[in-house]
Amino acid sequence: MFKHYLDAFDAGQITPCRRQRVAGIVVPTLVRALEEVGLVPMISHDLGCVAEIQSGNAERMRLFQPFNPALQIGHGAKDTVVLSLQRDNRQVACAATRLLWIGESLALDMQSLRLFYADVRGMSRPGETCIVTAPSAKKIGDCHVGLTGAVFVHGGESSVVVRAMMRLLHLWVFAHWKWSWLMGIAERPVVRGYAYDVYGYPSAELGVWREGREYMLLVAPRRYYEERVDDPSFHDLTIPLGQRTESARVNAQQIAESARAGEERAA
């Protein structure tokens, strides 16, 4: 069910201009940061491990429908990744991403409940609704998105844990899947404390109401995330993940120039 992150991560799928730094510096640095607090990062493609950690912490962790194995059909390596942090073979933290195809618009897929249930008619409750007015939800469509959720960390763990976990998870998603947007749905307290600094989302929009609760829509286009991966400070856990540093701008320019030079040589 589980494989060590270093064994599961395929750097060969990253463009050559990024591969050496990501595989040689970024990933080992983030993995080492977790090992220093006694945690082992493990990859799974089974939502069952999310349900397992939630079952023992139901008072602190609600299981969002796209990550509930009882409400999903046929999930696996093609569309599901779970990063589990373990100590003595016990799950201490987890986060997951689902690769989902969005039809006409994200807003419609959410309001029809297709985003939440594999079988809306058979799994949703009578009268269940989702109201969406967030601007980006109406613009995102006809593409794949990476939906991240099921984020949980046991109380008392270092702040390093969630910071390193989210960077490793989204780095795996960036390297292994083709998508146009990363997205999440979170309540305001979570957005204030984590959306920019820890999760790395540059945008948080009001306009999602679900089961009597108000949420915010978190979105990041792939190009934005490419720039963050190219930032030499990406593995520095003291710097907010959403912050684009001056070194990132210089590095992005150098990568673009290198790519153009390669195209000219090929021509």
Summary of the structure (lengths in Angstrom):
residues: 267
radius of gyration: 18.5
end to end distance: 46.0
largest distance: 61.5
contacts: 825
relative contact order: 0.13
helix: 42%
strand: 24%
